[in-house]
Amino acid sequence: MKMYEAILEILEKKGTATIPVICKEMSEQNQRPVHEMNVEPSYIKTLIGSKNELFLLEDDIVSIRPEKEPVLMTVVLHGYPGPEMRIRIDFKKNTFTYFEWHLDSKAPGHMQIGDHGSVEMFKKQLYSFKVWDWDEDYQKAGIIVDGTCWSVKLHTKGKTYESGGLDSYPKEWPNFCQSISELIGKKFDC
């Protein structure tokens, strides 16, 4: 686990925390030998400063920036002849809903679903995808017939981010889809 991920985990549990509290929590979580256990406040402060797009530091109190703290996410993927897949992830209730719709008059049979993952684990992975940095629109040049359309809408405490496209994706898309697949327990065909 990267250090900033450990800080995110602490802030997820506590909401906000002072740098000394973060140091104490990280030292307690650490399984290294005793002489290496103490995490220095200056190191944490430097790390938070280098990740200022993610963290907010005011008067020694650290929090996740409201515009980066996920509340709700909706992901839609569809193309001809289908299926259309929709996932709604509620980070506050720690739940998700998966909906699959086939345009055929005949369903392909019972939906096979494996073990699903956790919203908490998906949320940890979400920070690395930097959805807030994605372009609003991804399109290939030229005319596309029967392409795959997608959209992602992320509501945070401070802002809403929307992105979508047609047969063109952000570079993080394959890993994003893999994480969605792990969450829902079914291949999310990207």
trRosetta pair geometry for C-beta under 8 A, 3 or more apart (Angstrom, degrees):
i j d omega theta_ij theta_ji phi_ij phi_ji
1 5 4.9 -125 -175 86 90 126
1 6 5.6 105 129 -58 122 88
1 9 7.9 -8 -175 -16 145 140
2 5 4.6 95 60 3 80 106
2 6 7.3 -144 97 -7 44 84
3 6 5.6 -52 -154 32 37 113
3 7 6.6 37 149 -18 67 102
3 26 7.7 28 -146 -137 83 142
3 47 5.6 -83 115 -143 131 155
4 7 5.4 -48 -150 35 39 114
4 8 6.4 46 148 -23 66 101
4 47 6.3 -160 -75 168 83 112
4 51 5.2 122 -121 -59 137 165
4 54 7.0 67 -176 82 127 153
4 55 7.9 -129 -146 -33 100 122
5 8 5.4 -47 -148 34 35 116
5 9 6.5 40 150 -23 64 102
5 124 6.5 60 -154 -165 107 102
5 127 7.5 168 -104 69 79 142
6 9 5.6 -50 -150 32 33 115
6 10 6.6 34 151 -18 64 103
6 26 5.7 81 141 -113 135 101
6 29 6.8 178 -152 83 119 152
7 10 5.7 -53 -151 35 34 112
7 11 6.3 28 153 -14 67 108
7 22 6.0 18 -123 -154 87 128
7 26 7.7 -17 -74 -70 67 123
7 44 7.3 142 -93 -149 125 97
7 47 7.2 171 -32 117 148 127
7 48 7.1 -169 -164 -83 164 90
7 55 7.1 -23 132 -85 137 137
7 62 7.2 -66 -173 142 116 148
8 11 5.8 -61 -146 42 30 107
8 12 6.2 39 152 -29 66 103
8 54 7.7 -53 -83 162 108 129
8 64 6.9 64 -129 -87 77 119
8 124 7.0 138 107 -126 133 75
8 127 6.3 -82 -115 -45 163 167
9 12 5.6 -47 -148 27 30 116
9 13 6.9 23 155 -13 60 104
9 124 7.3 16 -77 -107 90 115
10 13 6.0 -63 -158 38 31 107
10 14 6.0 -9 161 12 69 117
10 17 5.9 -49 140 9 112 160
10 21 7.8 156 172 125 131 92
10 22 5.7 129 106 -123 161 77
10 25 4.9 115 -117 107 128 156
10 26 7.3 -61 -52 -56 142 80
11 14 6.1 -70 -127 57 30 89
11 15 6.9 -53 -173 120 64 6
11 16 6.9 17 -139 -103 89 28
11 17 6.2 -124 -92 9 69 108
11 55 8.0 -163 -53 -116 162 96
11 62 6.7 -97 -88 118 121 97
11 63 6.4 138 -151 -141 125 42
11 64 5.3 137 132 -34 143 96
12 64 7.9 43 -69 -27 62 139
12 120 8.0 109 166 -147 152 95
12 123 7.8 118 -117 117 139 135
14 17 4.8 58 98 -61 148 106
14 21 7.4 157 -162 137 172 137
15 63 7.1 -18 151 -123 60 100
16 61 5.4 20 169 176 122 105
16 62 6.6 162 -161 79 72 45
16 63 4.4 -36 -104 -80 92 98
17 21 4.3 -126 -173 88 102 126
17 22 5.2 124 115 -56 127 84
17 25 7.4 -31 -168 -3 159 140
17 61 7.3 163 86 -153 20 66
17 62 5.7 -23 68 58 71 95
18 21 4.7 96 54 6 77 103
18 22 7.1 -140 95 -5 41 86
18 60 5.3 19 -147 138 92 97
18 61 5.7 -48 -90 -97 64 59
18 62 7.2 123 -132 9 15 85
19 22 5.6 -52 -147 36 35 113
19 23 6.4 39 153 -21 66 104
19 41 4.9 82 139 -147 120 96
19 44 5.2 153 -154 97 95 130
19 45 5.9 3 -124 -66 148 87
19 48 7.7 -106 -101 -5 102 148
19 60 5.5 -89 6 -164 103 83
19 62 6.4 99 -70 -24 65 118
20 23 5.5 -52 -147 35 34 115
20 24 6.3 35 155 -20 66 105
20 41 6.2 -20 -79 -92 62 122
20 60 8.0 16 -3 173 88 120
21 24 5.7 -53 -148 36 32 113
21 25 6.3 32 154 -18 65 106
22 25 5.8 -55 -146 38 30 110
22 26 6.2 25 157 -16 65 110
22 39 7.8 -88 123 101 77 136
22 44 5.5 140 101 -157 126 150
22 62 6.3 10 -43 39 142 144
23 26 6.0 -60 -146 40 26 107
23 27 6.2 26 157 -19 64 109
23 38 7.4 19 175 -172 107 70
23 39 4.6 -159 -145 84 74 96
23 40 7.0 -63 -127 142 128 5
23 41 5.4 -60 -52 -75 145 68
23 44 5.8 -114 -70 -23 87 147
24 27 5.8 -57 -147 37 27 110
24 28 6.4 25 155 -17 64 108
25 28 5.8 -59 -149 38 29 110
25 29 6.3 24 155 -16 65 109
26 29 5.7 -56 -144 39 32 109
26 30 6.2 44 154 -38 64 105
26 39 4.4 2 93 1 125 158
26 44 7.6 179 10 -88 151 121
27 30 5.6 -47 -148 19 30 120
27 37 5.1 76 -158 157 90 86
27 38 5.5 4 -111 -114 131 40
27 39 5.2 -141 -59 7 84 90
30 36 7.7 -131 155 111 138 87
30 37 5.4 162 88 -140 130 71
30 39 7.2 160 -36 -42 142 106
32 36 4.3 -69 131 88 131 119
32 37 6.0 -176 73 -81 92 61
33 36 5.3 72 65 19 78 103
33 37 7.4 -119 102 -42 38 86
34 37 5.6 -34 -150 -12 36 123
39 43 6.4 -114 -178 69 76 127
39 44 6.3 73 145 -51 110 108
40 43 4.4 91 69 1 94 105
40 44 7.1 -165 95 -5 51 83
41 44 5.6 -56 -148 38 37 111
41 45 6.1 38 154 -21 69 107
42 45 5.6 -52 -145 37 31 114
42 46 6.4 34 154 -19 64 105
43 46 5.8 -55 -150 36 30 111
43 47 6.3 31 152 -19 65 107
44 47 5.6 -54 -146 37 31 113
44 48 6.2 30 155 -18 66 106
45 48 5.8 -53 -145 38 29 110
45 49 6.3 32 152 -20 62 108
45 57 7.4 97 -140 -141 74 158
46 49 5.6 -56 -149 37 30 114
46 50 6.4 26 154 -18 65 106
47 50 5.8 -57 -149 36 30 107
47 51 6.5 2 158 6 65 110
48 51 6.1 -71 -144 54 30 93
48 52 7.2 71 149 -78 61 65
48 55 4.7 -90 -154 97 87 153
48 57 5.3 97 137 -58 134 129
48 62 5.9 -99 -124 -119 148 126
49 52 5.9 -3 -161 -53 37 105
49 57 7.3 -44 -73 13 67 149
51 54 4.6 -33 161 41 100 114
51 55 5.4 64 101 8 97 107
52 55 6.3 -73 -115 63 36 77
52 56 8.0 78 -156 -92 69 40
52 57 7.7 -74 -115 10 88 103
53 65 7.3 -80 160 5 36 152
53 68 7.3 115 142 -68 69 146
54 64 6.7 -46 167 -142 73 76
54 65 6.3 -151 -177 10 21 108
54 68 5.4 -143 -133 136 57 168
54 127 6.9 56 -130 -158 132 115
55 62 5.8 -19 -170 -162 118 98
55 63 7.2 145 -158 77 68 35
55 64 6.5 -60 -106 -109 56 42
55 65 6.7 -159 -120 -29 4 85
56 62 7.1 145 77 -156 53 48
56 63 4.9 -20 60 65 104 86
56 64 7.2 41 12 126 93 10
56 65 5.0 122 -40 -84 103 68
56 66 8.0 11 -22 -11 146 70
57 60 7.5 7 -172 -105 92 15
57 61 7.3 156 -152 75 50 42
57 62 5.5 -14 -99 -99 77 73
58 61 5.6 -26 72 60 72 93
58 63 7.9 -16 22 16 99 105
64 68 5.8 -122 170 85 94 99
64 69 4.6 113 109 -76 124 104
65 68 4.4 62 69 17 97 108
65 69 7.0 -169 84 -23 45 88
65 158 7.1 -68 150 19 77 148
66 69 5.8 -55 -140 25 34 113
66 156 6.5 131 152 137 57 104
66 157 4.0 -99 -160 93 84 108
66 158 3.2 102 115 -42 102 116
66 159 7.7 114 116 -5 85 78
67 132 6.9 99 145 -132 94 147
67 156 5.4 92 -162 93 32 143
67 157 7.4 -99 -61 67 28 71
67 158 3.7 -73 -65 80 65 122
67 159 4.2 29 -133 10 95 117
68 127 7.6 58 172 -122 108 89
68 132 6.4 -76 -104 -19 75 155
68 156 6.1 40 -26 -146 4 153
68 158 7.9 0 1 38 47 117
69 156 5.3 115 64 -165 51 97
69 157 4.7 6 72 3 113 113
69 158 7.4 82 36 1 92 92
70 73 6.3 -20 -159 -41 121 108
70 91 4.6 112 114 -25 98 162
70 123 6.0 -150 55 -134 135 98
70 126 6.1 6 -35 114 151 156
70 154 6.2 -68 -119 -167 95 104
70 155 7.5 89 -157 79 59 54
70 156 5.7 -60 -93 -102 34 77
71 90 7.9 -22 155 -153 58 59
71 91 5.7 -136 -149 50 16 110
71 92 5.9 10 -155 -34 73 107
71 155 4.8 -61 65 108 105 95
71 156 5.9 139 -1 -136 92 22
71 157 6.0 126 -48 -62 117 58
72 88 7.3 -12 -170 -173 95 85
72 89 7.0 159 -157 85 47 59
72 90 5.6 -9 -109 -111 84 60
72 91 6.7 -134 -68 13 36 86
72 92 7.6 -33 -59 5 80 99
72 154 7.7 166 89 -155 51 42
72 155 4.3 13 55 47 91 118
73 87 7.8 0 110 110 92 93
73 88 7.4 168 88 -154 51 42
73 89 4.5 -2 57 54 96 106
73 91 7.3 64 -4 -33 95 104
73 126 7.7 -143 -50 -126 159 143
73 131 8.0 51 -123 92 125 178
73 152 7.0 -14 -168 -168 100 86
73 153 6.9 163 -153 86 51 55
73 154 4.9 -5 -107 -107 91 72
73 155 7.2 -151 -70 24 46 70
74 86 7.0 -14 -168 -167 91 93
74 87 7.2 165 -152 85 44 54
74 88 5.2 -7 -104 -106 81 74
74 89 7.7 -166 -73 21 36 70
74 151 7.7 0 110 109 93 97
74 152 7.4 165 86 -152 55 40
74 153 4.6 3 53 53 98 102
75 85 8.0 -12 112 115 91 92
75 86 7.2 160 84 -153 54 45
75 87 4.6 0 53 54 100 100
75 89 7.7 29 -1 -5 101 107
75 150 7.6 -12 -173 -169 80 96
75 151 7.4 177 -149 90 41 54
75 152 5.3 -1 -107 -107 78 77
75 180 6.3 -96 84 -114 165 140
76 84 7.1 -9 -168 -175 91 95
76 85 7.3 163 -152 86 44 54
76 86 5.1 -5 -104 -104 79 80
76 149 7.8 -13 117 116 99 91
76 150 6.5 167 90 -152 61 49
76 151 4.8 9 51 50 103 92
76 152 8.0 -160 25 -69 65 41
77 84 7.3 168 87 -155 48 51
77 85 4.9 -5 58 57 95 99
77 148 6.8 1 -170 -180 87 105
77 149 7.5 170 -150 90 41 53
77 150 4.8 -1 -105 -107 73 92
77 188 7.0 110 24 180 154 92
77 189 7.1 176 128 76 140 72
77 190 6.8 -89 -134 -99 152 66
78 82 6.8 -24 -153 -123 90 57
78 83 7.3 -86 -121 127 80 39
78 84 3.7 -3 -98 -111 122 82
78 85 7.0 176 -70 20 71 59
78 148 7.3 175 95 -153 27 65
78 149 5.6 -13 67 61 76 93
78 150 7.8 157 21 -81 54 52
79 82 7.4 -173 75 -80 51 17
79 146 6.6 74 177 173 96 62
79 147 6.1 -103 -127 124 112 32
79 148 3.8 -54 -60 -99 133 63
79 149 6.4 155 -78 13 69 66
80 103 7.6 -20 -134 18 63 161
80 146 4.4 -87 60 -133 116 83
81 103 5.4 -126 175 59 76 127
81 104 6.9 62 147 -54 121 85
82 101 7.0 -99 -151 107 126 65
82 102 4.9 126 128 -143 147 52
82 103 4.1 -179 -37 3 134 94
82 104 6.8 -132 48 -12 139 78
83 100 5.1 25 149 -175 145 92
83 101 6.0 156 -168 76 92 39
83 102 4.7 -52 -103 -86 99 67
83 103 7.5 -172 -113 -5 49 73
84 100 7.2 160 81 -154 51 46
84 101 4.6 -11 56 59 100 97
84 103 7.7 85 -14 -45 97 88
85 98 7.4 -20 -166 -167 91 88
85 99 7.3 154 -157 84 44 56
85 100 5.3 -8 -104 -104 75 79
85 188 6.5 -179 126 -140 159 80
85 189 7.4 139 -7 38 145 86
86 97 7.9 -6 113 107 92 90
86 98 7.4 156 85 -156 55 42
86 99 4.4 -7 59 59 101 103
86 100 7.8 -167 25 -72 67 39
86 101 7.9 23 1 0 104 103
87 96 6.1 -5 -172 -176 93 115
87 97 7.1 163 -153 82 47 52
87 98 5.4 -9 -104 -104 80 71
87 99 7.7 -170 -73 24 38 69
87 180 6.2 -177 15 -155 167 111
87 183 7.5 86 -163 96 146 129
87 184 6.3 -102 -107 -66 127 130
87 188 7.7 -32 -31 -112 138 131
88 96 6.6 163 84 -156 50 62
88 97 4.6 1 52 50 100 100
88 99 7.9 30 -3 -1 98 107
89 95 7.8 -178 -151 97 48 44
89 96 4.5 -15 -104 -105 70 100
89 119 6.0 158 -162 -131 102 105
89 122 6.8 -107 -143 105 151 146
89 183 7.4 -27 -97 171 127 154
90 93 4.3 12 117 40 126 104
90 94 7.3 -45 97 10 81 17
90 95 5.0 7 53 59 108 83
90 96 7.0 -173 20 -82 68 45
90 119 7.6 -31 71 -139 52 156
91 94 7.0 27 -166 -80 33 48
91 119 6.3 -176 -113 163 55 120
91 123 5.7 103 -128 -95 114 129
94 118 7.8 -17 -173 -176 100 87
94 119 4.8 175 -159 61 58 135
94 120 6.5 3 -136 -48 109 86
95 119 6.5 -41 -19 -42 10 149
96 116 8.0 -154 60 174 122 140
96 119 5.8 168 -33 -84 102 106
96 122 8.0 46 -55 27 143 160
96 183 6.2 50 15 158 170 118
96 184 7.0 -109 117 -86 138 78
98 184 4.7 97 -82 -137 146 123
98 186 7.2 128 171 36 160 127
100 111 6.5 137 50 -110 140 139
102 107 5.9 139 42 -117 140 60
102 108 6.6 164 -87 -13 162 93
104 107 7.3 162 84 -77 105 26
104 108 7.6 86 54 -50 142 78
111 186 7.4 -22 173 -107 102 151
112 186 7.3 139 94 -113 64 104
113 116 7.1 -9 168 -55 112 97
113 184 7.4 -90 -141 152 109 77
113 185 4.9 67 179 105 86 115
113 186 5.2 -57 -117 -58 74 110
114 185 4.3 -151 72 -176 67 93
114 186 6.8 159 20 -70 81 55
115 185 5.4 -159 91 -120 24 121
116 183 6.3 11 -172 158 91 39
116 184 5.8 -46 -125 -169 107 18
116 185 3.6 -82 -77 -29 64 116
117 121 5.4 -96 169 66 113 130
117 122 6.3 120 107 -48 125 96
117 182 4.4 42 -34 141 143 82
117 183 4.5 -74 57 -101 110 38
117 184 7.8 -15 26 -1 88 27
117 185 7.0 178 -9 -57 65 75
118 121 4.5 92 64 6 93 100
118 122 6.9 -157 96 -4 50 84
118 183 7.6 -88 59 -126 19 74
119 122 5.5 -55 -148 39 35 113
119 123 6.2 41 152 -26 67 104
119 183 7.1 67 -89 -144 49 114
120 123 5.7 -52 -150 31 28 114
120 124 6.9 31 151 -20 61 101
121 124 5.7 -49 -155 30 36 113
121 125 6.7 30 150 -13 65 105
121 182 7.6 -85 110 124 126 124
121 183 7.7 -172 78 -92 97 81
122 125 5.7 -61 -153 41 35 109
122 126 6.2 50 147 -39 68 102
122 179 5.7 124 -131 165 80 106
122 180 7.6 71 -134 -90 125 42
122 182 7.4 174 -84 86 90 100
122 183 4.6 27 -73 -85 135 125
123 126 5.3 -41 -147 17 34 123
123 127 7.7 44 157 -25 57 89
124 127 6.7 -47 -173 14 33 109
125 128 6.0 -58 -169 33 50 110
125 129 7.0 47 142 -22 75 104
125 175 7.9 -148 177 154 115 101
125 179 4.6 -171 114 -123 150 142
126 129 5.7 -57 -156 29 41 112
126 131 6.8 -31 -173 -10 90 119
126 179 7.5 175 -67 138 62 157
127 130 7.5 29 171 -66 41 57
128 172 7.7 170 123 -140 74 130
128 175 7.7 -69 107 130 113 141
129 172 4.4 139 -145 155 77 147
129 175 6.7 -166 -93 95 97 107
129 176 5.0 84 -126 -86 143 100
129 179 7.6 -111 -49 22 133 150
130 133 4.3 -2 148 21 110 117
130 134 7.4 148 112 -37 73 75
130 172 6.9 162 45 -34 81 159
131 134 5.5 -31 -161 -3 48 119
131 152 6.2 -114 -150 132 123 139
131 154 5.1 100 114 -17 142 154
131 161 5.8 136 129 101 95 145
131 163 6.9 -144 -170 12 83 135
131 176 7.9 104 -80 -115 98 134
132 154 7.1 -98 -69 81 71 140
132 156 7.6 0 -82 -26 121 144
132 159 7.6 76 -129 88 114 128
132 161 5.0 -130 -110 -76 59 155
134 152 7.3 45 66 65 161 130
134 161 7.2 102 48 164 97 123
134 163 4.1 -5 112 -95 127 160
134 170 4.7 -78 -123 -65 103 150
134 172 7.8 -100 -81 40 106 116
135 138 6.0 120 74 -64 117 78
135 163 6.4 103 82 -132 45 106
135 170 7.1 170 22 -83 83 100
136 162 6.3 35 -137 94 84 81
136 163 5.9 -131 -132 -108 28 59
136 164 7.4 -8 166 29 56 73
137 163 7.6 -154 -58 -153 28 60
137 164 6.4 -12 -110 70 59 73
137 165 6.2 129 -171 -90 48 74
138 163 7.4 40 -13 176 102 96
138 164 7.2 -147 28 112 83 33
138 165 3.0 -24 66 -98 91 143
138 166 7.4 -176 96 29 71 47
138 168 4.0 -150 152 104 96 96
138 169 5.8 111 130 -85 163 19
138 170 6.7 -125 -69 -46 145 62
139 165 6.1 -154 -61 -148 51 84
139 166 5.5 25 -116 46 76 96
139 167 7.9 52 -145 59 46 79
139 168 5.6 168 -111 32 4 138
140 144 6.2 95 58 -59 110 127
140 166 7.2 -104 18 96 82 83
140 167 5.4 -46 -2 97 123 106
140 168 4.8 167 -46 -54 75 119
144 147 4.0 18 151 -41 124 136
144 166 5.6 162 68 143 149 118
144 167 5.4 -163 -143 17 154 140
147 166 4.8 71 106 179 142 92
147 167 4.1 -82 -159 -36 122 115
148 166 7.2 154 78 -155 44 51
148 167 5.7 110 44 -76 77 66
148 190 7.9 134 146 -162 154 44
149 164 7.1 11 -178 180 84 107
149 165 7.3 -173 -146 96 54 38
149 166 5.4 -19 -97 -99 72 76
150 164 6.0 -173 96 -147 56 69
150 165 5.9 -3 55 54 90 74
150 169 7.2 23 49 -99 145 97
150 190 7.7 27 -83 -132 149 86
151 162 7.1 -12 -170 -167 100 87
151 163 7.1 164 -153 90 56 46
151 164 3.7 -13 -102 -98 77 113
152 161 7.8 -9 114 111 94 94
152 162 7.3 165 87 -150 56 43
152 163 5.0 -4 56 61 97 93
152 164 7.0 179 18 -74 60 63
153 160 6.8 -3 -174 -176 89 102
153 161 7.3 167 -153 86 43 54
153 162 5.0 -2 -108 -105 79 81
154 160 7.0 165 87 -156 50 54
154 161 4.5 -3 57 56 100 100
154 162 7.9 -167 25 -72 65 40
155 160 5.1 -18 -106 -107 67 88
156 159 5.4 10 54 54 108 66
156 160 7.3 -171 22 -82 69 38
156 161 7.3 40 -9 -5 107 100
163 170 7.2 -1 165 -31 150 125
165 168 4.8 -109 174 71 135 77
165 169 6.2 -172 67 -83 147 48
169 173 3.6 8 157 -50 131 164
169 190 7.4 58 -91 177 161 115
170 173 5.3 140 63 -43 65 91
170 176 7.8 58 71 -8 108 144
172 175 5.6 -66 -171 52 68 107
172 176 5.3 76 131 -34 89 107
173 176 5.4 -57 -139 37 29 116
173 177 6.2 29 163 -19 67 105
173 190 6.3 176 159 175 101 144
174 177 5.9 -55 -148 36 29 109
174 178 6.4 32 152 -21 63 106
174 190 6.8 -178 -107 91 50 142
175 178 5.4 -49 -147 34 35 116
175 179 6.5 36 153 -19 65 103
176 179 5.9 -57 -155 35 30 110
176 180 6.6 31 148 -19 64 104
177 180 5.4 -50 -147 35 36 114
177 181 6.3 42 151 -23 66 102
177 188 5.0 -152 -165 92 82 111
177 190 3.7 -78 -103 -23 159 145
178 181 5.6 -50 -150 33 32 115
178 182 6.5 32 151 -18 63 104
179 182 5.6 -51 -148 36 34 112
179 183 6.4 38 151 -23 64 104
180 183 5.6 -55 -151 34 32 114
180 184 6.3 7 162 0 68 109
180 188 4.3 -4 103 -4 115 167
181 184 6.6 -67 -140 47 25 92
181 185 7.9 155 169 -25 54 4
181 186 6.7 -116 -147 88 69 37
181 187 5.4 3 -130 -126 121 36
181 188 4.5 -131 -69 10 76 91
182 185 7.7 25 -174 -71 26 43
184 188 6.5 100 38 -60 131 106
